[in-house]
Amino acid sequence: MRRGDNNTALFRVWTLGALTIERRIGPDDWKVVPEHEWGSTSTYAKYTRSLLGLLLTYHQRTVTKTTILHRLWATMNSETALHRATSKLRAILTPAGQQSLLSTRERFALPDQAFIWVDADAAEAMINAAEMPGVGSSDRIPLLEAALALFQRGTYLEHEDGIWCLGRRGELERLASRCHHWLADAYLATGNEKAAEQLANALLRHDPLNERAIIVLLQALYRQGFPREALQTYQQAKSLYERNTLPFPAHIDTVYQKLLRDEDREPYEVNQSKRQVQETKENSIQAHERYTESQKALLQAGTFSLDTPSAEQAELEWTITSSLPFFLKHVISQHTSLDLVHFRERFLTILHLHRTSTAQQTLQELSRDIHSLEQYVRHIQAEELSPLREIIYSNALLAAKIAKDQNDYILAYAYAYHAIRFASASSNDALLAVAHYLRGCVSLEWGLFGSSPHDMLKRIGESITDYQHVLKLAQESETVHAQLRGLTMLQLSRAQGALARVMPSIPINVALDLADEATNMIARQPLENPQTCLLMTGTLSGLHQGGYHLMRASIWNMIGVPEQAIIELSHLQRLQTQTYARDETRSQAWSILTFAEALLRLGEYPEALRKTKDALVTCQAIHSLQNITMITQIYQHFLTSSYGNKAEVREIGDMLYEWYGKTIFPSTASHETRA
């Protein structure tokens, strides 16, 4: 069969483009399921397609009835719609002489690729296989070509407009973009400049400002002996950036100047050098992964120190050193600009993923990039260090934020500590302040949501120490951003409020005074984009008016004054500008949860429950375990309230248990006692 098909599959489902099912009618023969089998009317056929799409989108192709009704038919006669769709889909997925592949016993479920082959899952599997360590460019190309052929069929579930499919759709669109770029790189690495040129041109037709495609096209043209066309491409790109009033990327100019100096003229020599660099990276990956796990274990045990090399660290250093070819310094100096484009682009992609959906599967990529770039730092000239250090530092900050969102506070702390060490070595007070702020945030959340009562005070105390260090740096250096100072005051106020809640001897007015003082820092020294915000404040949006009110609401909830929290949140709702963008999903979810917590404390249970459910659906889509932990705490408060026996509360518990199980419930018994 074609396109990565599985020889055992009984059905083939095309989700990229129009949703289509094909039945196997012979060893290599397939027949499309006709339209009339989907439903007697177009509306009923759409119900059936939506049910199939939802099942294929969810993890392990398994969904509960409650989730199906909520996601697909929350505003209509859902039972009737579900009955019709289930009946049709069961009939469609019944092989001749066998039982239907659609199971509806405890949950609605479909079998895996061995029985129902899905194009999107096949494309993702091929890309993952292509990026496995040790896979060379020549082996990578057929996998990426097959995946690209699938992606070119169209958008994932293109006729669906429900929120439930947007996360998977965005994930696949990003995979398709990476597939294009990685395939172009592989073509260049194997000397197939013509194919690289064609792919770069295809990318530029969709996005004429695609920096990486421009660089690939320049190299492909020059290597084929078309320097005049390379010059025209360079000039056209520069003109296009100028017409759009955008700064021309320096790395494009750097690559072109190197081409002019004939440093990239010999294809064989260049390809050999690139292969040696790739081998060096791959040879050190396994040692690096062992080292990362060792770091985590030692940190958990309280004995981890990056200042004293361990046996594992020594092994890592030996592996790297022994695998470096004698000419690595020369190779890196030639290809740093091109590699930096790759690293910078991947960082921006992961940053966008974390901001808008989920980037939890990218931590290994960030870790590898940090490792690879740190090896470059040892072998390049001092004047080239600045952009490398910025990317390493940015990756460490972003990795800490992603790990914190996973509730993996140990790993988040390790990344934040790595950022502190790197900033200290760079003697940059602004970067050092941001790294301490982020580590303080990790410690505070660790104390509030991830620690035993015994450890909670210790973690919160550590966060206060980091926040105070940031404020000290801000007093001593003008390079520390004003918004970071304001954010630190608010977080320090929140930490002190948390201590005051369990230690009545601590005066609450100290925390409130700090929050008031932060008012002067709102929107000071405006920041242009999420990347700049991360580097200068450790957040993705800085301190704006909306964020200020949300932080104050959280502080009021922390010290047990929900009435004031509602007032702050009302200010937030009235704001038309200077608040969180629609795609800042985690921040939006946090504002909903803060509102729900205040309403719960005031005894306004129905509205608090509605907001909790909205936040749960949002957080489930982005797999934010940090926010899910907050939702679980709110749910447990519901259970102990007079509203705890309501069916709506049990539904929240069912959704939490279905989606997260023992991740949040310590035992099955604790879940069953709710009923």
Buried (B, 14 or more C-beta within 10 A) or exposed (E): BEBBBBEEBBBBBBBBBEBBBBBBEEEEEBEEBEEEEBBEEEEBBBBBBBBBBBBBBBEEBBBBBEBBBBBBBEEEEBEEBBEBBBEBBBBBBBEEEEEBBBBEEEBBBBBEBEBBBBBBBBBBBBBEBBBEEEBBBEEBBEBBBBBBBBBEBEBBBBEBEEEBBBBBBBBBEBBBBBBBBBBBBBBBBBBBBEBBBBBBBBBBEEEBEBBBBBBBBBBBBBBBEBBEBBBEBBEEBBEBBEEEEEEBBEBBBBBBEBBEEEBBEEBEEBBEBBBBBBBBBBBBBEBBBBBBEBBBEBBBEEEBEBEEEBEBBEBBBEBBEEBBEEEBBEBBBBBBBBBBBBBBBBBBBBBBBBBBBBBBEBBEBBBBBBBBBBBBBEBBEEEBBEBBBBBBBBBBBBBBBBBBBBBBBBBBBBBBBBBBBBBEEBEBBBBBBBBBBBBBBBBBBBBBBBBEEEEBBBBBEBBBBBBBBBBEBBEEEEBBBBBBBBBBBBBBBBBBBBBBEEEEEBEBEEBBEBBEBBEEBBBBEEBEEBBEBBBBBBBBBBBBBBBBBBBBBBBBBBBEBBEBBBBBBEBBEEEEEBBBBEEBBBBBBBBBBBBBBBBBBBEBBEEBBBBBBBBBBBBBBBBBBBBBBBBBBBBBBBBEBEBBEBEBBBBBBBBBBBBBEEEBBEEEEBBEEBE
